Each structure stands twice: as structure tokens, then as C-alpha cells.
Amino acid sequence: MSANSADPARWLDVVLVKAGRTKIRYAAELLGDDGNRIAVRAPWAGEGVRDFGFVRFEKGDVFTEYYWRDRWYAVKEVRDSSGAVKGWYCDITRPAVLSGAELIVEDLDLDLWRSADGTDVRRLDEDEFTESGLAESDPQAAAAAVAALEELERLAVEGDFDALLV
């Protein structure tokens, strides 16, 4: 490739698996892979608007997503169509697996939200996690999931959260 040509973007399919089934699959641009952390960017992949009450995900939103091969979570920075940060949506997951052009992530039901200004940090879907039965079927994974949620919450509250993303 000549010095004047740009390298073509590399695209992956992010495959979010829940309870053994594909929950959603979407194309994302690979921003970086340092061997442990994988960063991708993708537009809002849901249909229509998803209104949580404290934030809305909608057409035009852009997600910069960070996945780790050795951590039990994913962090997704959410920006609106003007580029303003809405906040960070964090999924508690098993460590990510990159297989060819697929980034496979198993969602473990627990989530965390941190608003752009850091004043709203909230745990989400703890009831779904309990109902999933993971604590009974895979106690080690359940313990790792809870520990990951606690770590993210601590980072989000104490202000070290941004260090995850640099």
C-alpha cells in the first residue's frame, strides 16, 4: 500500500450471546486490539428507541465498545448524534473471544450505568441475574460476575473509571 493511501477499516461482527442463544449480532469497526483489550465502534444496533428512563438509546447514537479477554465485563461509551457523551453502559460478561471476524461475548445479565457527568451510577438487572440460575449452575462464574460488577461500580464512583478506556 502506498504512503498516501489509508488502510481499509477492519470490520467484525459483535455477537452477544445470552443463555446459549445469540441475542444480537451487529457489524462494528475494529479500532484496536492490544492482545487483551479489543475496541470497536458501531452505531446503535437496536430497533427503534430503547428508553431506560435515565437514558435513551436511539438512531444516531454511536457506541465505542471495549472488551477484554481477561475481564468479566465490557464498557460501552455512548454518544448522541452530535458527539456528546451520554454515558457508559457496562455489561457483565464472560471474557470476550475473538474468533476470526467474530467477537463473541456472553452476557451474564448484570449491568451498570454511569452517566456522562458521573453523578448517576446504577446497577441494573440484578433480578434477571438471580433468575438466570447462574449461581446454582456455575457458582464460579456467578462469583466472577458479581466481583466484576463491584469492581466497575467502585471505579465509576471513585473516579478511576476513565483509566479503563485509555
C-alpha positions in Angstrom: 0.0 0.0 0.0 1.4 3.4 -0.8 2.1 6.0 1.8 -0.8 8.2 0.6 -3.5 5.5 0.9 -5.4 4.8 4.1 -5.6 1.3 5.5 -9.0 0.0 5.0 -11.1 -0.4 8.1 -11.4 -3.8 9.5 -14.9 -4.9 10.5 -16.0 -7.5 13.0 -19.4 -9.0 13.9 -20.1 -8.5 17.6 -22.1 -11.5 18.7 -23.8 -11.1 22.0 -24.9 -14.5 23.4 -27.3 -14.9 26.3 -28.4 -18.2 27.8 -26.8 -20.1 24.9 -28.5 -18.2 22.1 -27.5 -15.2 20.0 -29.3 -12.2 21.4 -27.9 -9.7 18.8 -25.3 -9.6 16.1 -24.0 -6.4 14.6 -21.1 -5.1 12.5 -18.6 -2.9 14.2 -15.4 -1.2 13.1 -12.3 -2.6 14.8 -10.5 0.4 16.4 -7.7 -1.6 18.2 -6.7 -4.9 19.7 -3.7 -4.9 22.0 -3.9 -8.6 22.6 -6.0 -8.2 25.7 -8.4 -5.3 25.1 -10.4 -5.0 21.9 -12.1 -1.7 21.0 -14.8 -1.4 18.3 -17.2 1.3 17.2 -20.7 0.8 16.0 -24.0 2.7 15.6 -26.9 1.9 17.8 -27.9 -1.6 16.7 -31.3 -1.9 18.3 -34.5 -1.4 16.6 -36.2 1.9 17.4 -35.6 3.7 20.7 -34.7 2.0 24.0 -35.8 4.2 26.8 -34.5 3.2 30.2 -35.9 6.3 31.9 -32.4 7.6 32.8 -31.1 7.4 29.2 -32.4 6.7 25.7 -30.6 4.8 23.1 -31.7 5.8 19.6 -30.9 6.1 15.9 -27.8 8.2 15.5 -26.2 7.1 18.8 -22.6 5.8 18.4 -21.1 3.2 20.8 -17.4 2.8 21.3 -17.1 -0.5 23.0 -14.3 -2.0 25.0 -14.0 -5.8 25.6 -11.3 -7.7 27.4 -10.0 -11.2 27.1 -9.2 -11.4 30.8 -12.0 -9.4 32.4 -15.6 -10.2 33.1 -17.1 -7.0 31.7 -17.5 -4.8 28.6 -17.7 -1.0 28.7 -19.6 0.9 26.1 -19.3 4.6 25.7 -22.5 6.1 24.3 -22.5 9.3 22.3 -25.5 11.0 20.7 -25.6 12.0 17.0 -23.9 15.4 17.8 -21.0 13.6 19.5 -21.9 14.5 23.1 -21.3 11.7 25.6 -24.5 10.3 27.2 -22.6 7.9 29.5 -21.3 4.4 29.7 -23.3 1.2 29.7 -21.4 -1.7 31.1 -22.3 -5.3 30.5 -21.1 -8.0 32.9 -19.9 -10.8 30.6 -17.5 -13.7 30.4 -14.2 -12.7 28.9 -14.5 -11.9 25.2 -13.4 -14.3 22.5 -12.2 -13.1 19.1 -12.7 -15.9 16.6 -11.9 -14.9 13.0 -14.2 -11.9 12.2 -16.5 -12.6 15.2 -16.2 -11.0 18.6 -18.2 -13.4 20.8 -19.4 -12.1 24.2 -21.6 -14.0 26.7 -23.9 -11.6 28.6 -24.4 -12.6 32.3 -27.4 -10.3 32.9 -25.8 -7.8 35.3 -25.3 -4.3 34.0 -24.0 -0.9 35.3 -24.8 2.6 34.0 -22.6 5.6 34.6 -23.9 9.0 33.4 -21.6 11.4 31.4 -21.1 13.6 34.5 -20.6 10.6 36.8 -23.4 11.6 39.2 -25.6 8.7 38.2 -24.1 5.3 38.8 -26.6 2.4 39.0 -26.7 -1.3 39.0 -29.2 -2.9 36.5 -30.8 -6.3 36.0 -29.8 -7.9 39.3 -33.2 -9.6 39.3 -32.5 -11.1 35.9 -29.1 -12.3 37.2 -30.8 -14.0 40.1 -33.4 -15.6 37.9 -30.8 -16.9 35.4 -29.8 -19.5 38.0 -26.1 -19.0 37.2 -25.3 -19.1 41.0 -26.5 -22.7 41.0 -25.3 -23.9 37.6 -21.9 -22.2 37.6 -21.0 -20.7 41.1 -17.5 -19.7 40.0 -18.9 -17.7 37.0 -21.5 -16.1 39.2 -18.9 -15.1 41.8 -16.7 -13.6 39.0 -19.7 -11.7 37.6 -20.6 -10.2 41.0 -16.9 -9.3 41.6 -16.8 -7.6 38.1 -19.9 -5.6 38.9 -18.5 -4.5 42.2 -15.1 -3.5 40.6 -16.9 -1.4 37.9 -19.1 0.3 40.4 -16.1 1.2 42.6 -14.3 2.6 39.6 -17.3 4.5 38.4 -17.9 6.0 41.9 -14.3 6.7 42.9 -13.3 8.3 39.6 -10.8 5.8 38.2 -13.3 4.7 35.5 -11.7 6.7 32.7 -8.5 4.8 33.1 -10.2 1.7 31.7 -10.6 3.4 28.4 -7.2 4.8 27.7 
